[in-house]
């Protein structure tokens, strides 16, 4: 698969070259330091994928995508800014990588590039999330780009999960167990078989039936912590 690197910073292009050495299926056929330069290379190089910066002088990444027209290669955005993620997926980008690019996230984007029709990978195939990350939550009619720390509760519904965050909620076609693996962070706690909560959102904890606990969240939601999990919660939180 032929790739063109487009970034106005030479060091960023060099770093992407280094990272792509781990992916022999990607052949780098050229580099460009601007959108205008890249447009002139497309007819001769005919790349299959573009690793594209967003913040560039004269023509930014989105203007470049629009200038390519309908028969454009696939695009993986590589940028130092997380504010453009929603817009990136609106133009059907395969991936959105934040600099410095994490090798695991690059690998996940390339996997999707190789098989764009494949279903979403399970959590064990995806890099774990960090508390400082922002995630794209896709609903039926709109999407949200939210900080991981703003997610305060996940609630299972069969093989689907309701994700509650500051400002809204969305139903995802993922099991709670799958999402729990990606949210393997100290701030999240499995309250019971059906709910995972952000402990920083807890405002009050009271004793509950059969040795369990009831946690009240800042949202007003009340969540039962099962007897088994209550023992772990007390141990972790020093109750």
C-alpha positions, -999 to +999 in steps of 0.1 A: +000+000+000+016+033-011+017+062+013+024+099+010+035+119+041+022+155+042+034+177+070+051+211+070+075+199+097+104+179+085+110+163+119+073+151+120+077+134+086+109+118+098+092+105+129+063+090+109+089+073+086+104+057+116+071+045+130+061+031+097+092+009+095+072-015+117+046-018+090+063-033+059+029-033+041+031+005+039+054+018+012+063+055+015+064+068-020+069+105-012+067+134+011+053+169+008+057+199+031+025+217+020-009+209+006-001+226-027+031+205-031+011+173-023-016+181-049+011+182-076+025+148-065-008+129-065-012+123-102+023+107-105+027+090-072-009+077-070-008+070-032-034+047-015-032+065+018-022+100+031-007+106+065-019+142+067-012+170+091-040+195+097-023+228+108-003+238+078+003+273+062-016+284+031-037+252+029-047+232+060-055+195+060-092+199+055-088+224+026-064+199+010-090+171+013-116+193-003-092+202-031-086+165-039-122+159-050-141+127-052-113+102-061-091+109-031-068+084-013-077+073+022-066+097+049-051+093+083-048+126+101-017+132+123-020+163+143-010+179+176-045+191+182-075+171+194-101+198+186-106+187+149-115+150+155-153+153+148-146+172+116-120+146+106-145+118+108-171+139+089-147+138+059-144+100+064-109+099+077-097+064+085-079+076+116-071+106+138-037+103+155-024+128+180+012+138+181+034+124+194+019+094+176+014+063+198+026+032+179-004+011+191-028+037+178-010+039+145-012+001+143-050+002+149-054+028+122-034+008+097-055-023+106-086-004+098-069+008+066-062-027+055-098-038+061-122-008+061-152-030+060-143-050+091-163-045+123-149-025+151-120-044+168-125-057+203-109-039+232-080-063+235-069-053+199-071-016+207-048+005+228-060+012+264-073+047+270-057+072+293-075+096+316-062+125+295-075+111+262-106+123+244-128+097+227-153+099+198-187+085+208-209+079+178-247+080+182-273+074+155-279+111+147-248+128+161-214+122+176-196+136+206-158+141+212-155+139+250-127+136+276-125+102+292-126+118+326-161+132+318-176+097+314-193+091+348-212+059+342-216+029+318-247+007+319-251-026+302-281-035+280-274-069+265-245-066+241-249-028+241-238-002+266-252+031+275-224+056+281-232+086+303-210+116+301-212+153+311-236+168+286-253+137+272-254+099+267-250+075+239-258+038+232-228+019+218-228-015+201-202-028+226-205-050+257-197-035+291-169-060+295-153-048+263-155-012+272-142-019+307-110-033+293-104-001+274-113+020+305-089+001+327-081+032+349-081+037+386-110+062+384-134+036+371-150+010+393-173-020+385-202-014+408-222-045+398-227-068+369-244-040+349-227-008+358-193+008+357-189+041+375-163+069+377-155+072+413-147+109+410-184+115+402-195+100+435-208+126+460-222+102+487-220+066+497-244+049+521-247+014+535-272-007+516-289-041+518-270-073+525-237-056+530-238-036+498-234+001+493-254+027+474-234+055+456-249+088+446-233+104+416-231+142+409-257+136+381-282+125+408-280+088+397-280+062+424-260+031+418-260+000+439-226-015+447-230-052+451-219-069+484-189-085+467-178-053+450-186-033+482-159-052+500-134-043+473-146-007+473-141-003+510-106-018+508-096+005+479-112+037+494-103+030+530-139+028+543 
